[in-house]
Amino acid sequence: MQSVSVKYILTWCFLFLLSSNVVFAQNTQWEHIRRIDIDNPDLISTDGRGNIYISDGKGILRQFDPNGDSLNIYSPAFTSKLDKLECHWTVNIFLFSADLQRYELLDRFLNPLSSQQIQFPSSGIIKAVTLGNNHMLWFFDETGMSLKKMDYRRNQIVQEQPLGLVLPGSSLEIVDMSERKNMLFLQVRNEGVYIFDNQGNFIKQTGMPLKNPKVIENNHMYGIHSGHILKTNYLTGDSLEIALPDASYGSLALSKDRVILSKKGQVDIFVRPSDL
């Protein structure tokens, strides 16, 4: 009787895996390049050249080359934890602090180009912001529970979408926002990612109910979940899970040939595995 029960369970598990769209990578090889010791690593990102950017709990930003050699450091006049670090744009690096309600634009050498506070009579507390195309900012107004698009050159709101009506039942606990390929990706804690077009019209919801911000590259989203890197095609929904070299890693960044992972007190650089 016991062997029959075990056989039944194994058969059920096998059928479940066949019916799901999650694939588990086998025998991923991790080649460690360098460890960067930082007391309190917070956000990590990369640019198109493969350079690595790491902010700490005070908002101090450090830039390293793809092999972990230090290049530059930026310490803002008003130090505060960063809630957004975007380095994928060709020219600018974008920073945002919710505590200060302020965003900054830096050049590739970490020289400040612009620093502005988000202030509008119709806006309340801003918790999430991302840089868009054509001198636009997307931001989530937590007070009005609305998605807004702003021309930051003219300091003018050009679009507004009440998310409470568009996404009824959502907690709207925003983890991250990113614009790619004229689409806005709105990540909500434990719910997944909601995708909008560049006019703020809702397109679809996809998986990845993650607690930490995802990484978007081409047609895929990447995030850390239960000791694995989860790679999801947001067009098809197909997913791949790759076991981390250490389950204690909590944050992820990717470049063409590097994987950057961080945990308490350190950031590690790895050669990007072929299956990732």
N, C-alpha and C positions, 0 to 999 in steps of 0.2 A: 504493500500500500504506500509506503514511504517513497519507494523508487518511482512509483506512478506519479505521485504528487510533485516530485522534483522534476520529472520529465515534463509534466504539464506546465510548470512554472517556466522552465527553460524554453519550451515551445512558445509560450505566450510572449516572453521577452524577445525572442527572435522575430516573431510576427510584428511586434510593436516597432522594432528597429527598421524592419522592412517598410512599414507603412509611414514612418516619419521621414522628414527631409533633413535630418541631422546625420552627418558622417563624422566618424572619429578617425583622426589621423593616427597612423601607426609609426612608431619608432622615429619620431622627430629628433633630429640631431641639433643640439645647441652648442655653438662655438662661442665661448666667452672672449670678449676683446679687452674690456677694461671696466674697472669699478671706480665710480666717482663718489667720494665721501662728502656728504652734505648733511648738516645737522637736522634740518627740517625740510626735506624736499616736498614740494607741493605739486605744481603743474609742470608737465613736460610736453615738449612739442618738437617738431623738426621743420626745416624749410626745404625748398626744392633742391638745394645744393647738398642736402644731407647733414647740415649743421644742426646741433642739438641745443635746445633751450630749456633751462630749468629755473623755475621760480621757487622761492622759499616762503615761509609763513609771513614774512614781512613785505613781500612783493619785490624783493631784490631779484633781478633777472641775470642769469649767467649764460653765456654762449660758449659752446664747445664745437670743435670740428668733429667729423664722423668717427674719429678714433679716440675722442675724449680729451684732446688737448685744449686747454683754456684759450679763448680768443678775446672775449670782452665781458664786461660786467656793467650793469645799469642799476643805479640806486635812485629811485624817484624822490622828489623833494618831499612828498607826503607818502610815507610808507604805510602800506596796508596790504592785507592778504588779497591776492588776485583771484577773481572768479572766472576769468577768461584769458587765455593765452593762445593767439592764433598766429602762426608763422608761415602758413602755406602760400600766402599771397606773394606775387613776384617781387613787389617793391617794399611793402610795409609789414611791420609787426604790430599786432593789435593787442592791447591790454585793457582789461576792465576790472574795476573794484566796486563791488556792490556796497561795501561799507562807506566808501567815499562818493558813490554815485558818479564816478569819473572814469572816462576812457582816455587812452593815450595811443598815439601812433608814433612808432620808431622806425628809423631806417635800418638797413641790414647791418650797420655797425653799432646799433643800439643808441644812436643819436636821436633825441626827442624831436619830433616834427610838429606835433600838436597835442595839447592836453585840454580837455573840455569836461565840464560837469553837465550832466543831463538834467536840464531843468525846464519843465513846461507847466503852465498853469493847469492843464488837464491831466497831467501825469502824477502818479504817486511814487511808490517804491519800485525801483527797477532792480530785478533780481538776475536777469539774464540778457546778454547783449551779444550780437555777432556782427561782424563787418560784412557788408554785401557789395555787389558790383555797383559801379557808377556812383560812387561816393554816397552810398546808402548804409544806414544802420538798421538792423532789426532789433527790437527789444520787447521784453515782456513786462508789462505794467501790472504788478501784483495787486495794486489797489483796485484798479478797474478790471482786472482779470482779462486784459486785452493784449493782442499782438499788434505792435505798431512798427511802421517803417518811416525812417526819417532821413531827409537829405541833410547831412551834417555840415555841408558848406553854407547852406541857407538857414540852418537851424529850424527846419520846418517839417512838420508831420505831413507825409504824403499818402499814408494808408493806415487804416485801423480795422482790426478784426476782433470782435468780442468772442474770445475762446470759450467762454461758458456756454454759448449757444452752439458753437461749432463742434465742441467736444463735450457734450453733456455726460455727466457721470465721471469725468476724469478728475483726478485730484489736482491737476495742473501744478504739481510739484516739479518744476522745471529743473532738470539736471544740466542740460546743455542745449545750445542752439548753434547751428552751422549752416552756411549757405554754400551749396555746390551745384554746378551745372544748372543755374537758374532755379534751383529748388531749395526750400528751407526745411531743415531737419530739426524737429523739436523733440528732444528726448525728455520723457516724463518718468520719474522714478517708479520702478517696478511695473510700468505699463508698456514700455517699448518706445518706439520712435514714430511720431506723426510727421508725414511729409506733406508740404504745401508747395504750390507753385510760387513764382516770384511776384504774384499779385495777392498772395495770402489766401488763395483758395485751397481748401483741403483736398488732398489726392488720395491718401491711403494711410493705414497704420501697419507697421511691420513689427517684427519681434524684437529680441534683445532687451528684456526687462532688467536693465543693469542699474547699479547704484552709482557708478562712476562714469564720467563722460566717455563717449565712444570716439573712435577714429574713423574717418571716411576717406576712402581711397578708390577712385574709379567707381565701379558699381558695387562696392562692398563696404560694409561697416564692420569694425573690429572692436571688441571689448573684452574685459576680463570677467569671468564668471566661474565660481567654484573651482579655482585652481587651473583653469583652462583659458586660452584665448579663443573666443567665439568669433568666427568669420562668417558673416551673413550677406548674401546677395540680396540687396533691397528690392531688386526687380523681380526675382523669381522666388525668394524666400528660402533658397537652399542654404544650409549652414554646414560649417566644418568646425569641429572642436579639436584643439591642439593643446596637449598638456604643457603647462609651464615648467621651466626647469626648477622652480621653487614656488610652491603654492602660496607663499606669503606676499608675493608681489601684488600691488594694488593698482598701479597706474601703468599705462601703455602709450608709447609713441612709435611711429613707423617711418622709415625712409625707404628708398629704393632697395638698399642692401643692408639695412640695420634694423634691429628691434631694440627699443630702449624700454627698460622696465625699472620701476622704482618701488622701494619699500622703506621702512623706517631707517633713516641714517645713510642711505646709499641709493645710487642710480647705477644700473648695470647696462653695458652695451654688448649686444650679441650680433653675430652675423645672422642675417635674416634667413631662416630655413626655406628650402625650396618649396615646401608645401604650404607656406604662408604667403 
